[in-house]
Amino acid sequence: MKYFLGMAVAVSFFLIIQGNSFIAAENQSKVFDFLPKANLLKSGIVQKYYIHFDQEDEYNDVTTVVEYRSYQSVDQKILTSNTYDVAFDMIRSSKFEIIGNGLKTVSEIKYFPVPVPVKRNTVEYTILKPNYLDFQKEEQTHEISDGKKRWSRNQISLRDTTILDYPGMVVEGIYVTTSDNDSILKEEPYREIYLEGLGLFAAYFFSEEGTYHRELVEQIHLKDFFKLAAHETKRIGAIDIDKDEIISKDEDFKPCGDYIFEYYNGNSHDVFIGGKYAFKKTVFPLIDSALLFQESGYLTFRFVVNCKGQIGRLVTEMVDENFNETVFNKKTVDHLAGILLDLDSWKVNKFRGKEMDAYTYITFKFKDGKIIEILP
C-alpha cells in the first residue's frame, strides 16, 4: 500500500479496506459492520475528518477545521475512541462497551488545551444514561452531565442507505442541552451516516448558528499517527518537500527563513486575505469550465506561503471519490495551479509575533467535472 504525505503533513494512506479477521461472522455484533474493519480496529486506526461550518449569515461562508478520531478494540467487548485537534492534542476520550448491536458509554472525558507547562484542565462526565448508539433499535437515549449542564443524545430513527457502493445506515436524532434547574437550553437535530467497513463517514449537526458537516477524508494507522504527533512536537517547522514532486517553476519564489511552519502553528487559519469567502469569490470566476473534465474526487495543492505573501513549491495529491489514488487531467491541474500562482492576496502568517514561511494546502472537490467545494 502506497503511503502519502497527507494534507496535514500526515504520513498516512487513503481509506484502507481490508478483511474482517478476528470476529466470527455469525457471532458478530452489528456494531462491527459499521466500524473500520476488525484487523484495523485491533491495531488501532485513526479517521481524519474535515468539519465544515456553514454559518447562517449574509455571506454564506463555510469554515473548515481538521479533526482526528481514533478507534481501537482488541476484543468484542470494549471500544476506545479518542479525538484530537489539528495540532494533535487530545480533546476527548471515550470508552464504550459493545452490548448486543449497540454501544454503551463507560467513560467520557473532555480535555481543555492550555499553554505548556500548565497542567491541562479536564472534565470527567457523569454518565446518566449510557445507551450511546444502536444499529438495531431505533430509539435510544444517552445522557451525560458535568454537574452544571446535561447533554442528551436522543436517537429517534434508523434507515438503510448506500453511498459509493457501500451499504450504510443513517442515524437521526436530537441533541438536548439542559441546565441544572431542568430548563431546556437547546434542541438541535443531528444526522450520522455509517458505512460498512469504514465507520462514521459523514455527520450533520443543525444549530441556530448554522450547520456542521463532518466529512471523512483519510485513515491513518494508530502507530503512524503517534509518530506523526511526536514528529510535529520535536521538529516544528522542519517541513521537507520532495523537489521531484514540485510542479511550480518558482523562479521568483524564495522562502524567507530556514524553517517552514505548519499554518496551524501560527496566528491564523485563514490562508487568504478575507478568508474563504473572499478566496472563493476571487477564484470561481477565473475557472474555465472547458479545462475541467468528467472527473470526480479531490485535487489537492500543497504549497508554501512565504513571509512576503508569495506562494511556491506546489505539489499535488489526487484521489477519486472512493479515496483511491488517481490522476486528474493535466490541463485541469495546470489550469488550477496557474490560478493559485497568479493570486496576490495570500495571508502572511506569524509565529510568536514574527512573520514566517508557512505550509498549507487547498483542495478542490470535483463531482462529474464540476468543482462543488473548495477545502478547507
Backbone torsions as a table, in degrees:
resi	resn	phi	psi	omega
1	MET	NA	128.2	-179.0
2	LYS	-74.1	139.8	175.7
3	TYR	-99.0	149.0	180.0
4	PHE	-120.6	155.0	164.8
5	LEU	-85.6	104.8	-165.5
6	GLY	-71.4	177.4	-172.7
7	MET	-71.1	-10.0	171.4
8	ALA	-118.5	34.0	-175.5
9	VAL	54.3	46.7	179.8
10	ALA	-104.1	131.3	172.3
11	VAL	-76.6	101.9	-167.6
12	SER	-149.2	178.6	171.3
13	PHE	-141.7	152.6	-176.2
14	PHE	-79.5	151.7	-162.2
15	LEU	-19.1	119.3	-174.1
16	ILE	-96.0	121.5	177.5
17	ILE	-113.3	109.0	-178.3
18	GLN	-133.2	175.4	-170.9
19	GLY	-73.7	157.3	176.7
20	ASN	-92.8	109.1	-162.9
21	SER	-112.1	-22.9	-170.8
22	PHE	-116.3	9.4	178.5
23	ILE	-128.3	124.8	179.6
24	ALA	-68.1	136.8	-173.0
25	ALA	-59.5	-39.8	-175.1
26	GLU	-70.8	-21.2	-179.7
27	ASN	-104.8	3.0	-171.6
28	GLN	-77.9	132.6	171.9
29	SER	-66.5	148.1	178.2
30	LYS	-63.5	-20.7	177.0
31	VAL	-55.3	-41.4	-175.4
32	PHE	-70.5	-19.0	174.6
33	ASP	-65.6	-31.2	-172.8
34	PHE	-113.0	30.7	170.6
35	LEU	-121.7	167.8	170.4
36	PRO	-55.1	156.8	-175.1
37	LYS	-55.0	151.6	-169.4
38	ALA	-59.4	-40.1	-179.3
39	ASN	-67.2	-29.6	176.3
40	LEU	-73.8	-37.8	177.1
41	LEU	-63.7	-36.3	-176.3
42	LYS	-64.9	-41.7	179.3
43	SER	-87.7	-20.2	-179.5
44	GLY	103.4	130.8	-178.8
45	ILE	-134.5	145.5	178.8
46	VAL	-117.6	128.4	176.0
47	GLN	-96.9	130.1	174.8
48	LYS	-99.0	130.3	-178.3
49	TYR	-122.9	145.0	161.0
50	TYR	-93.1	133.8	172.9
51	ILE	-113.3	110.4	-178.2
52	HIS	-96.5	132.7	176.3
53	PHE	-114.3	112.1	179.4
54	ASP	-96.3	100.7	-173.3
55	GLN	-78.4	138.7	178.5
56	GLU	-81.9	83.0	177.7
57	ASP	-144.2	-178.3	-174.8
58	GLU	-68.6	-20.1	-176.6
59	TYR	-88.9	-17.0	-175.9
60	ASN	52.0	40.0	-177.4
61	ASP	-81.6	151.1	177.9
62	VAL	-123.5	124.5	174.6
63	THR	-107.0	150.8	-175.3
64	THR	-133.6	135.2	173.2
65	VAL	-124.8	163.0	-179.4
66	VAL	-105.6	139.4	176.5
67	GLU	-139.9	145.0	176.9
68	TYR	-116.1	141.3	177.7
69	ARG	-135.0	121.0	-178.8
70	SER	-94.3	150.9	175.5
71	TYR	-135.4	137.5	176.2
72	GLN	-152.3	135.3	176.8
73	SER	-147.9	116.4	-178.0
74	VAL	-93.4	-4.6	176.3
75	ASP	-148.2	-165.0	-177.6
76	GLN	-94.5	9.3	-171.1
77	LYS	-112.0	-38.9	-172.3
78	ILE	-123.8	133.7	174.6
79	LEU	-121.6	126.6	175.0
80	THR	-106.9	144.4	-179.3
81	SER	-144.6	124.1	177.5
82	ASN	-118.6	144.1	-179.6
83	THR	-113.0	135.4	-177.7
84	TYR	-126.8	147.0	175.6
85	ASP	-85.8	-175.2	-174.5
86	VAL	-64.8	-23.3	178.4
87	ALA	-90.9	10.3	176.4
88	PHE	69.8	21.1	173.0
89	ASP	-87.9	132.8	178.4
90	MET	-69.9	130.2	179.8
91	ILE	-116.7	-10.6	178.1
92	ARG	-159.9	144.3	178.1
93	SER	-135.3	127.3	-177.0
94	SER	-130.1	146.9	173.9
95	LYS	-131.1	131.4	-177.2
96	PHE	-122.2	147.8	170.4
97	GLU	-101.6	132.2	180.0
98	ILE	-91.6	110.1	-177.6
99	ILE	-126.5	121.6	-177.4
100	GLY	61.6	-124.4	179.4
101	ASN	-109.8	26.4	-177.1
102	GLY	-138.6	174.5	177.6
103	LEU	-114.7	132.2	174.3
104	LYS	-116.8	131.9	-176.4
105	THR	-73.6	128.8	175.1
106	VAL	-95.7	-42.5	179.4
107	SER	-152.7	154.0	-179.4
108	GLU	-147.9	120.2	-178.5
109	ILE	-128.9	134.9	176.3
110	LYS	-110.4	137.2	-179.1
111	TYR	-113.5	137.6	178.1
112	PHE	-111.4	109.0	-179.5
113	PRO	-62.0	136.3	175.3
114	VAL	-135.9	159.8	-178.3
115	PRO	-59.7	138.3	174.4
116	VAL	-66.5	143.8	6.2
117	PRO	-97.8	19.9	-179.5
118	VAL	-66.1	137.3	-179.9
119	LYS	-65.7	137.4	-176.9
120	ARG	-70.4	140.0	175.7
121	ASN	-78.7	145.6	178.8
122	THR	-136.4	154.3	171.4
123	VAL	-127.7	121.0	174.3
124	GLU	-100.6	115.0	-174.5
125	TYR	-76.3	148.0	170.0
126	THR	-84.8	128.1	-179.2
127	ILE	-87.9	108.6	-179.2
128	LEU	-88.2	-40.9	176.3
129	LYS	-135.7	118.5	-167.4
130	PRO	-86.6	-11.6	-171.2
131	ASN	-72.9	93.0	-173.1
132	TYR	-78.3	-40.9	-171.6
133	LEU	-161.6	143.2	175.3
134	ASP	-143.6	133.1	-178.8
135	PHE	-95.9	8.6	179.0
136	GLN	-122.1	-43.9	180.0
137	LYS	-95.5	130.4	-176.0
138	GLU	-67.0	-45.4	-171.2
139	GLU	-99.8	122.5	178.3
140	GLN	-141.7	149.6	177.0
141	THR	-129.2	128.3	177.4
142	HIS	-122.3	135.1	-178.4
143	GLU	-144.9	133.0	176.8
144	ILE	-129.5	161.9	-178.0
145	SER	-144.1	144.8	172.3
146	ASP	-105.7	11.1	-179.2
147	GLY	94.8	-16.8	179.2
148	LYS	-116.9	-37.0	178.9
149	LYS	-133.0	160.1	174.7
150	ARG	-122.8	141.8	177.8
151	TRP	-121.3	120.4	-179.8
152	SER	-110.2	133.4	174.7
153	ARG	-110.7	106.2	-174.2
154	ASN	-105.8	100.3	177.5
155	GLN	-75.1	129.8	-175.5
156	ILE	-124.3	-13.4	-179.5
157	SER	-157.4	155.8	175.4
158	LEU	-134.5	143.9	171.6
159	ARG	-155.1	149.6	179.6
160	ASP	-76.0	153.5	175.5
161	THR	-152.1	170.3	173.2
162	THR	-138.1	126.4	179.7
163	ILE	-134.7	131.7	-179.6
164	LEU	53.5	33.9	-179.3
165	ASP	70.6	9.3	175.9
166	TYR	-99.1	127.8	172.1
167	PRO	-62.1	145.3	-177.3
168	GLY	-149.2	-179.8	179.6
169	MET	-136.3	132.8	175.4
170	VAL	-101.9	124.4	179.5
171	VAL	-112.6	127.3	179.8
172	GLU	-125.9	151.7	179.8
173	GLY	-174.6	-162.6	-177.5
174	ILE	-136.7	131.2	170.2
175	TYR	-89.4	131.4	178.9
176	VAL	-122.1	125.6	175.8
177	THR	-104.5	126.4	-175.6
178	THR	-125.3	138.7	177.9
179	SER	-79.7	174.4	-178.0
180	ASP	-68.2	-16.2	177.0
181	ASN	-100.1	19.4	174.4
182	ASP	71.8	14.2	174.8
183	SER	-85.4	136.0	-179.0
184	ILE	-77.9	122.7	-179.2
185	LEU	-92.6	-39.0	-178.2
186	LYS	-148.6	146.6	169.5
187	GLU	-131.8	112.4	-170.9
188	GLU	-131.1	120.6	-179.5
189	PRO	-68.6	154.5	173.9
190	TYR	-140.9	158.1	175.0
191	ARG	-141.4	130.9	178.3
192	GLU	-124.0	142.5	179.5
193	ILE	-121.1	120.6	178.9
194	TYR	-111.9	134.5	178.2
195	LEU	-115.6	146.2	-179.0
196	GLU	-61.3	129.3	177.5
197	GLY	81.1	-7.1	-180.0
198	LEU	-115.4	-35.4	-175.6
199	GLY	92.8	-147.2	-178.7
200	LEU	-67.0	111.7	-176.1
201	PHE	-95.3	-36.9	179.9
202	ALA	-157.5	154.4	177.5
203	ALA	-150.1	149.3	179.0
204	TYR	-130.1	135.6	179.1
205	PHE	-129.8	122.5	-170.9
206	PHE	-108.3	107.9	179.6
207	SER	-112.4	173.5	177.8
208	GLU	-65.8	-28.5	-177.6
209	GLU	-79.4	-24.7	-177.7
210	GLY	159.6	-167.1	-177.2
211	THR	-113.4	131.8	173.5
212	TYR	-99.9	130.7	179.5
213	HIS	-124.5	117.2	177.5
214	ARG	-95.9	129.5	-174.4
215	GLU	-130.0	122.4	177.3
216	LEU	-73.1	129.0	-178.7
217	VAL	-126.4	-22.5	-179.3
218	GLU	-153.0	160.3	167.4
219	GLN	-123.9	143.3	-178.6
220	ILE	-136.0	133.3	173.2
221	HIS	-58.9	141.0	-176.1
222	LEU	-58.1	-40.7	-179.1
223	LYS	-65.0	-36.2	178.1
224	ASP	-71.3	-34.3	177.6
225	PHE	-63.8	-43.1	178.8
226	PHE	-65.3	-37.5	175.6
227	LYS	-62.4	-41.4	179.2
228	LEU	-61.9	-46.3	-179.3
229	ALA	-62.5	-41.8	178.6
230	ALA	-67.0	-38.8	178.8
231	HIS	-60.1	-44.9	-177.8
232	GLU	-67.8	-32.0	179.8
233	THR	-71.2	-40.5	-173.9
234	LYS	-86.3	-27.7	-172.0
235	ARG	-127.5	47.6	-179.7
236	ILE	-56.0	124.4	177.0
237	GLY	89.7	-12.9	-177.7
238	ALA	-87.2	74.6	-175.9
239	ILE	-93.7	123.2	178.1
240	ASP	-101.9	131.6	179.2
241	ILE	-122.0	126.3	-179.2
242	ASP	-67.6	117.4	-177.4
243	LYS	-61.0	-29.4	-179.2
244	ASP	-69.4	-18.2	-178.2
245	GLU	-93.3	-10.8	-175.7
246	ILE	-70.8	129.2	-178.5
247	ILE	-103.3	-12.5	179.2
248	SER	-87.8	151.3	-177.1
249	LYS	-78.2	-36.8	171.5
250	ASP	61.2	30.7	179.5
251	GLU	-61.3	-38.0	-175.6
252	ASP	-105.0	8.6	-176.9
253	PHE	-103.1	130.4	175.2
254	LYS	-142.3	134.0	171.6
255	PRO	-63.6	153.7	-177.3
256	CYS	-88.1	-19.3	-176.8
257	GLY	-139.5	-171.2	-178.5
258	ASP	-85.3	-16.3	-176.0
259	TYR	-121.1	144.8	174.8
260	ILE	-116.1	117.5	-174.6
261	PHE	-93.0	157.0	169.4
262	GLU	-71.3	143.4	-176.8
263	TYR	-59.0	-36.8	-177.0
264	TYR	-70.2	-12.9	176.9
265	ASN	-79.3	-11.3	-178.3
266	GLY	-96.1	-155.6	-173.7
267	ASN	-96.8	3.5	-174.5
268	SER	-146.6	148.5	172.1
269	HIS	-109.9	-4.1	175.7
270	ASP	-85.2	118.6	-178.6
271	VAL	-81.1	-28.5	-173.8
272	PHE	-115.4	141.1	178.1
273	ILE	-62.2	126.1	-175.8
274	GLY	95.8	-5.5	176.6
275	GLY	80.1	-168.5	-174.5
276	LYS	-65.4	-35.8	179.2
277	TYR	-59.2	-47.4	-180.0
278	ALA	-65.8	-36.8	179.9
279	PHE	-63.7	-49.0	-179.3
280	LYS	-65.0	-39.4	179.4
281	LYS	-63.9	-31.3	179.1
282	THR	-80.4	-41.5	-170.1
283	VAL	-80.5	-45.0	-172.7
284	PHE	-56.5	-40.8	178.1
285	PRO	-66.2	-17.3	-178.7
286	LEU	-88.1	-9.7	-175.5
287	ILE	-81.6	127.2	178.1
288	ASP	-94.5	109.8	-176.8
289	SER	-62.5	-21.3	178.8
290	ALA	-68.8	-17.3	179.5
291	LEU	-100.9	10.7	174.3
292	LEU	-110.0	133.4	-174.6
293	PHE	-113.7	175.0	-173.3
294	GLN	-73.2	70.5	-178.0
295	GLU	-123.7	150.9	177.4
296	SER	-131.6	140.5	179.4
297	GLY	143.5	-154.8	-174.6
298	TYR	-125.8	123.2	175.8
299	LEU	-111.9	114.0	-174.9
300	THR	-111.7	134.6	172.1
301	PHE	-111.3	122.4	172.7
302	ARG	-103.6	139.4	-176.3
303	PHE	-159.9	171.2	179.7
304	VAL	-107.6	133.8	169.5
305	VAL	-104.1	114.6	-177.0
306	ASN	-82.4	-179.7	-174.2
307	CYS	-71.2	-5.6	177.1
308	LYS	-101.5	1.3	-179.2
309	GLY	82.3	16.6	175.9
310	GLN	-96.7	154.0	178.1
311	ILE	-119.4	154.3	178.5
312	GLY	-169.4	-174.5	-179.2
313	ARG	56.6	44.9	178.7
314	LEU	-70.9	131.1	169.3
315	VAL	-129.9	161.8	-175.7
316	THR	-122.5	156.2	168.6
317	GLU	-135.6	139.0	-175.6
318	MET	-138.6	127.0	174.9
319	VAL	-137.0	154.7	178.9
320	ASP	-85.8	-170.6	-178.0
321	GLU	-63.0	-26.6	179.0
322	ASN	-91.4	9.5	178.0
323	PHE	66.8	24.0	172.6
324	ASN	-92.8	147.1	-178.8
325	GLU	-58.7	136.9	179.2
326	THR	-144.7	-179.2	177.5
327	VAL	-131.0	120.2	175.9
328	PHE	-80.0	156.6	177.5
329	ASN	-55.4	134.5	-176.5
330	LYS	-60.0	-33.8	179.3
331	LYS	-64.0	-38.2	178.1
332	THR	-65.8	-47.3	-178.8
333	VAL	-60.7	-48.0	-178.4
334	ASP	-63.9	-39.1	-178.8
335	HIS	-63.1	-49.6	-178.2
336	LEU	-69.8	-37.3	176.6
337	ALA	-61.5	-40.9	179.2
338	GLY	-62.5	-39.8	177.8
339	ILE	-61.9	-46.8	-179.5
340	LEU	-60.5	-44.2	-176.5
341	LEU	-68.3	-25.1	-178.7
342	ASP	-84.4	-15.4	-178.7
343	LEU	-71.4	147.1	-178.1
344	ASP	-127.7	22.0	-179.3
345	SER	-116.6	30.9	177.2
346	TRP	-70.3	139.9	-174.8
347	LYS	-89.1	125.8	177.9
348	VAL	-75.4	130.5	-179.9
349	ASN	-94.9	159.6	179.9
350	LYS	-127.1	146.0	175.5
351	PHE	-130.5	118.6	-176.6
352	ARG	54.5	40.7	174.5
353	GLY	82.7	-1.2	-177.0
354	LYS	-112.2	135.0	176.1
355	GLU	-64.7	138.6	-170.6
356	MET	-140.8	164.6	169.8
357	ASP	-79.8	132.8	-175.8
358	ALA	-129.8	146.4	-176.4
359	TYR	-106.5	127.2	-177.0
360	THR	-147.2	-170.8	-179.2
361	TYR	-154.6	156.2	172.7
362	ILE	-130.5	131.8	178.4
363	THR	-117.5	129.8	173.9
364	PHE	-100.2	122.5	179.5
365	LYS	-97.4	120.8	-175.6
366	PHE	-105.8	146.5	170.7
367	LYS	-141.5	113.0	179.4
368	ASP	51.1	47.1	175.3
369	GLY	81.2	6.9	178.2
370	LYS	-119.8	142.7	175.6
371	ILE	-84.0	113.1	-175.5
372	ILE	-101.5	-12.2	179.1
373	GLU	-163.4	151.3	172.5
374	ILE	-119.7	127.6	-175.7
375	LEU	-117.7	154.2	1.6
376	PRO	-84.5	NA	NA
